[in-house]
Amino acid sequence: MILTAAATILVALVRSPPLRAQQEEGQCRPPLKFAAGACVAQCPAGYEDRGRVCIFRSLSR
């Protein structure tokens, strides 16, 4: 039982890249963009689309 659990954890670690590495600026897989620490399909409201990166722009200007 312990061996099965250890093998399951090992497989999960090998298959998925670290979350932080995926979310570093410019590290989102195409066609996703990086915005506010996450990979998103479209830039959220208040963000300017700069290709692979969404830059925050204040709406109060």
N, CA, C and O atoms as CSV, one atom per row, in Angstrom:
chain,resi,resn,atom,element,x,y,z
A,1,MET,N,N,0.818,-1.182,0.000
A,1,MET,CA,C,0.000,0.000,0.000
A,1,MET,C,C,0.874,1.263,0.000
A,1,MET,O,O,0.600,2.198,-0.753
A,2,ILE,N,N,1.900,1.300,0.817
A,2,ILE,CA,C,2.788,2.453,0.870
A,2,ILE,C,C,3.548,2.589,-0.448
A,2,ILE,O,O,3.765,3.700,-0.931
A,3,LEU,N,N,3.950,1.468,-1.025
A,3,LEU,CA,C,4.665,1.490,-2.297
A,3,LEU,C,C,3.773,2.036,-3.401
A,3,LEU,O,O,4.252,2.778,-4.259
A,4,THR,N,N,2.502,1.694,-3.404
A,4,THR,CA,C,1.558,2.195,-4.406
A,4,THR,C,C,1.379,3.705,-4.264
A,4,THR,O,O,1.356,4.422,-5.264
A,5,ALA,N,N,1.255,4.184,-3.051
A,5,ALA,CA,C,1.099,5.615,-2.823
A,5,ALA,C,C,2.352,6.374,-3.265
A,5,ALA,O,O,2.250,7.435,-3.880
A,6,ALA,N,N,3.513,5.840,-2.959
A,6,ALA,CA,C,4.764,6.487,-3.348
A,6,ALA,C,C,4.897,6.520,-4.867
A,6,ALA,O,O,5.328,7.528,-5.427
A,7,ALA,N,N,4.536,5.447,-5.529
A,7,ALA,CA,C,4.602,5.396,-6.991
A,7,ALA,C,C,3.632,6.404,-7.613
A,7,ALA,O,O,3.966,7.055,-8.603
A,8,THR,N,N,2.444,6.532,-7.043
A,8,THR,CA,C,1.456,7.486,-7.549
A,8,THR,C,C,1.964,8.916,-7.420
A,8,THR,O,O,1.812,9.711,-8.347
A,9,ILE,N,N,2.562,9.248,-6.291
A,9,ILE,CA,C,3.110,10.587,-6.080
A,9,ILE,C,C,4.267,10.843,-7.042
A,9,ILE,O,O,4.364,11.926,-7.617
A,10,LEU,N,N,5.124,9.878,-7.217
A,10,LEU,CA,C,6.258,10.023,-8.120
A,10,LEU,C,C,5.801,10.271,-9.549
A,10,LEU,O,O,6.348,11.137,-10.231
A,11,VAL,N,N,4.804,9.521,-10.010
A,11,VAL,CA,C,4.274,9.695,-11.366
A,11,VAL,C,C,3.668,11.090,-11.515
A,11,VAL,O,O,3.870,11.737,-12.543
A,12,ALA,N,N,2.937,11.561,-10.524
A,12,ALA,CA,C,2.325,12.893,-10.581
A,12,ALA,C,C,3.403,13.977,-10.650
A,12,ALA,O,O,3.240,14.952,-11.384
A,13,LEU,N,N,4.481,13.830,-9.913
A,13,LEU,CA,C,5.557,14.819,-9.925
A,13,LEU,C,C,6.296,14.845,-11.254
A,13,LEU,O,O,6.699,15.908,-11.726
A,14,VAL,N,N,6.471,13.681,-11.853
A,14,VAL,CA,C,7.194,13.593,-13.123
A,14,VAL,C,C,6.346,14.137,-14.271
A,14,VAL,O,O,6.878,14.806,-15.157
A,15,ARG,N,N,5.061,13.871,-14.275
A,15,ARG,CA,C,4.185,14.276,-15.380
A,15,ARG,C,C,3.908,15.764,-15.431
A,15,ARG,O,O,3.927,16.350,-16.513
A,16,SER,N,N,3.654,16.389,-14.303
A,16,SER,CA,C,3.260,17.794,-14.319
A,16,SER,C,C,4.436,18.692,-13.963
A,16,SER,O,O,5.097,18.478,-12.947
A,17,PRO,N,N,4.706,19.715,-14.811
A,17,PRO,CA,C,5.777,20.648,-14.471
A,17,PRO,C,C,5.360,21.492,-13.276
A,17,PRO,O,O,4.165,21.631,-13.016
A,18,PRO,N,N,6.293,22.048,-12.556
A,18,PRO,CA,C,5.941,22.868,-11.394
A,18,PRO,C,C,5.053,24.033,-11.789
A,18,PRO,O,O,5.269,24.663,-12.824
A,19,LEU,N,N,4.057,24.319,-10.968
A,19,LEU,CA,C,3.101,25.381,-11.251
A,19,LEU,C,C,3.808,26.718,-11.400
A,19,LEU,O,O,3.470,27.499,-12.289
A,20,ARG,N,N,4.767,26.987,-10.557
A,20,ARG,CA,C,5.476,28.268,-10.613
A,20,ARG,C,C,6.213,28.415,-11.953
A,20,ARG,O,O,6.239,29.512,-12.511
A,21,ALA,N,N,6.799,27.359,-12.473
A,21,ALA,CA,C,7.508,27.431,-13.745
A,21,ALA,C,C,6.553,27.718,-14.890
A,21,ALA,O,O,6.916,28.423,-15.831
A,22,GLN,N,N,5.347,27.188,-14.830
A,22,GLN,CA,C,4.359,27.445,-15.875
A,22,GLN,C,C,3.931,28.896,-15.857
A,22,GLN,O,O,3.623,29.454,-16.910
A,23,GLN,N,N,3.902,29.520,-14.704
A,23,GLN,CA,C,3.316,30.836,-14.574
A,23,GLN,C,C,4.322,31.970,-14.564
A,23,GLN,O,O,3.938,33.119,-14.345
A,24,GLU,N,N,5.582,31.694,-14.790
A,24,GLU,CA,C,6.533,32.779,-14.907
A,24,GLU,C,C,6.249,33.509,-16.212
A,24,GLU,O,O,5.794,32.903,-17.181
A,25,GLU,N,N,6.511,34.787,-16.235
A,25,GLU,CA,C,6.187,35.607,-17.389
A,25,GLU,C,C,6.751,35.013,-18.674
A,25,GLU,O,O,7.945,34.729,-18.770
A,26,GLY,N,N,5.880,34.831,-19.652
A,26,GLY,CA,C,6.290,34.290,-20.936
A,26,GLY,C,C,6.357,32.776,-20.979
A,26,GLY,O,O,6.754,32.218,-22.002
A,27,GLN,N,N,5.987,32.097,-19.916
A,27,GLN,CA,C,6.092,30.652,-19.859
A,27,GLN,C,C,4.766,29.931,-20.078
A,27,GLN,O,O,4.698,28.712,-19.924
A,28,CYS,N,N,3.731,30.650,-20.430
A,28,CYS,CA,C,2.444,30.008,-20.680
A,28,CYS,C,C,2.477,29.322,-22.035
A,28,CYS,O,O,3.044,29.849,-22.992
A,29,ARG,N,N,1.880,28.170,-22.113
A,29,ARG,CA,C,1.837,27.448,-23.380
A,29,ARG,C,C,0.893,28.153,-24.345
A,29,ARG,O,O,-0.178,28.607,-23.943
A,30,PRO,N,N,1.281,28.251,-25.617
A,30,PRO,CA,C,0.398,28.886,-26.607
A,30,PRO,C,C,-0.936,28.157,-26.660
A,30,PRO,O,O,-0.941,26.931,-26.550
A,31,PRO,N,N,-2.029,28.814,-26.817
A,31,PRO,CA,C,-2.241,30.234,-27.103
A,31,PRO,C,C,-2.501,31.057,-25.841
A,31,PRO,O,O,-3.048,32.156,-25.938
A,32,LEU,N,N,-2.129,30.563,-24.669
A,32,LEU,CA,C,-2.402,31.280,-23.425
A,32,LEU,C,C,-1.466,32.462,-23.240
A,32,LEU,O,O,-0.374,32.504,-23.805
A,33,LYS,N,N,-1.919,33.433,-22.427
A,33,LYS,CA,C,-1.166,34.633,-22.114
A,33,LYS,C,C,-0.957,34.699,-20.603
A,33,LYS,O,O,-1.722,34.110,-19.840
A,34,PHE,N,N,0.075,35.415,-20.178
A,34,PHE,CA,C,0.367,35.564,-18.758
A,34,PHE,C,C,-0.262,36.848,-18.243
A,34,PHE,O,O,0.010,37.925,-18.774
A,35,ALA,N,N,-1.110,36.749,-17.203
A,35,ALA,CA,C,-1.746,37.924,-16.599
A,35,ALA,C,C,-1.993,37.663,-15.121
A,35,ALA,O,O,-2.569,36.640,-14.752
A,36,ALA,N,N,-1.561,38.580,-14.287
A,36,ALA,CA,C,-1.814,38.531,-12.842
A,36,ALA,C,C,-1.406,37.200,-12.219
A,36,ALA,O,O,-2.110,36.676,-11.355
A,37,GLY,N,N,-0.297,36.662,-12.643
A,37,GLY,CA,C,0.216,35.434,-12.054
A,37,GLY,C,C,-0.434,34.161,-12.534
A,37,GLY,O,O,-0.294,33.118,-11.894
A,38,ALA,N,N,-1.149,34.220,-13.658
A,38,ALA,CA,C,-1.828,33.038,-14.173
A,38,ALA,C,C,-1.788,33.020,-15.696
A,38,ALA,O,O,-1.590,34.052,-16.337
A,39,CYS,N,N,-1.975,31.852,-16.253
A,39,CYS,CA,C,-2.092,31.712,-17.695
A,39,CYS,C,C,-3.574,31.798,-18.053
A,39,CYS,O,O,-4.395,31.046,-17.528
A,40,VAL,N,N,-3.907,32.731,-18.959
A,40,VAL,CA,C,-5.301,32.979,-19.327
A,40,VAL,C,C,-5.444,32.974,-20.842
A,40,VAL,O,O,-4.476,33.195,-21.570
A,41,ALA,N,N,-6.672,32.718,-21.311
A,41,ALA,CA,C,-6.942,32.713,-22.746
A,41,ALA,C,C,-7.047,34.136,-23.293
A,41,ALA,O,O,-6.571,34.417,-24.393
A,42,GLN,N,N,-7.670,35.036,-22.525
A,42,GLN,CA,C,-7.821,36.434,-22.924
A,42,GLN,C,C,-7.435,37.324,-21.761
A,42,GLN,O,O,-7.573,36.942,-20.599
A,43,CYS,N,N,-6.953,38.507,-22.081
A,43,CYS,CA,C,-6.607,39.460,-21.025
A,43,CYS,C,C,-7.875,39.913,-20.315
A,43,CYS,O,O,-8.854,40.267,-20.972
A,44,PRO,N,N,-7.874,39.908,-18.987
A,44,PRO,CA,C,-9.048,40.362,-18.230
A,44,PRO,C,C,-9.217,41.875,-18.330
A,44,PRO,O,O,-8.314,42.580,-18.782
A,45,ALA,N,N,-10.372,42.365,-17.908
A,45,ALA,CA,C,-10.644,43.802,-17.911
A,45,ALA,C,C,-9.582,44.524,-17.100
A,45,ALA,O,O,-9.215,44.077,-16.014
A,46,GLY,N,N,-9.094,45.626,-17.619
A,46,GLY,CA,C,-8.073,46.391,-16.939
A,46,GLY,C,C,-6.659,46.014,-17.342
A,46,GLY,O,O,-5.699,46.609,-16.854
A,47,TYR,N,N,-6.517,45.042,-18.219
A,47,TYR,CA,C,-5.208,44.607,-18.690
A,47,TYR,C,C,-5.080,44.879,-20.180
A,47,TYR,O,O,-6.030,44.692,-20.941
A,48,GLU,N,N,-3.898,45.321,-20.590
A,48,GLU,CA,C,-3.614,45.591,-21.995
A,48,GLU,C,C,-2.943,44.364,-22.607
A,48,GLU,O,O,-2.022,43.794,-22.022
A,49,ASP,N,N,-3.404,43.967,-23.776
A,49,ASP,CA,C,-2.845,42.805,-24.467
A,49,ASP,C,C,-1.535,43.196,-25.139
A,49,ASP,O,O,-1.511,44.063,-26.012
A,50,ARG,N,N,-0.455,42.556,-24.730
A,50,ARG,CA,C,0.864,42.790,-25.313
A,50,ARG,C,C,1.408,41.498,-25.921
A,50,ARG,O,O,2.587,41.178,-25.769
A,51,GLY,N,N,0.544,40.770,-26.605
A,51,GLY,CA,C,0.956,39.511,-27.220
A,51,GLY,C,C,0.854,38.368,-26.236
A,51,GLY,O,O,-0.250,37.923,-25.925
A,52,ARG,N,N,1.979,37.881,-25.736
A,52,ARG,CA,C,2.011,36.744,-24.816
A,52,ARG,C,C,1.818,37.162,-23.361
A,52,ARG,O,O,1.697,36.312,-22.479
A,53,VAL,N,N,1.790,38.494,-23.106
A,53,VAL,CA,C,1.697,39.017,-21.746
A,53,VAL,C,C,0.599,40.067,-21.680
A,53,VAL,O,O,0.442,40.861,-22.608
A,54,CYS,N,N,-0.165,40.079,-20.589
A,54,CYS,CA,C,-1.169,41.102,-20.342
A,54,CYS,C,C,-0.630,42.043,-19.271
A,54,CYS,O,O,-0.251,41.599,-18.188
A,55,ILE,N,N,-0.594,43.345,-19.570
A,55,ILE,CA,C,-0.054,44.350,-18.656
A,55,ILE,C,C,-1.205,45.091,-17.989
A,55,ILE,O,O,-2.126,45.542,-18.670
A,56,PHE,N,N,-1.162,45.223,-16.660
A,56,PHE,CA,C,-2.217,45.912,-15.928
A,56,PHE,C,C,-2.224,47.395,-16.251
A,56,PHE,O,O,-1.182,48.049,-16.226
A,57,ARG,N,N,-3.383,47.912,-16.548
A,57,ARG,CA,C,-3.583,49.346,-16.783
A,57,ARG,C,C,-4.708,49.805,-15.880
A,57,ARG,O,O,-5.796,49.229,-15.902
A,58,SER,N,N,-4.463,50.823,-15.094
A,58,SER,CA,C,-5.472,51.344,-14.178
A,58,SER,C,C,-6.642,51.905,-14.961
A,58,SER,O,O,-6.448,52.635,-15.934
A,59,LEU,N,N,-7.851,51.573,-14.549
A,59,LEU,CA,C,-9.049,52.071,-15.212
A,59,LEU,C,C,-9.438,53.445,-14.704
A,59,LEU,O,O,-10.360,54.055,-15.246
A,60,SER,N,N,-8.764,53.951,-13.681
A,60,SER,CA,C,-9.158,55.217,-13.056
A,60,SER,C,C,-8.435,56.423,-13.651
A,60,SER,O,O,-8.580,57.528,-13.128
A,61,ARG,N,N,-7.687,56.258,-14.690
A,61,ARG,CA,C,-6.943,57.375,-15.296
A,61,ARG,C,C,-7.837,58.298,-16.051
A,61,ARG,O,O,-7.368,59.285,-16.619
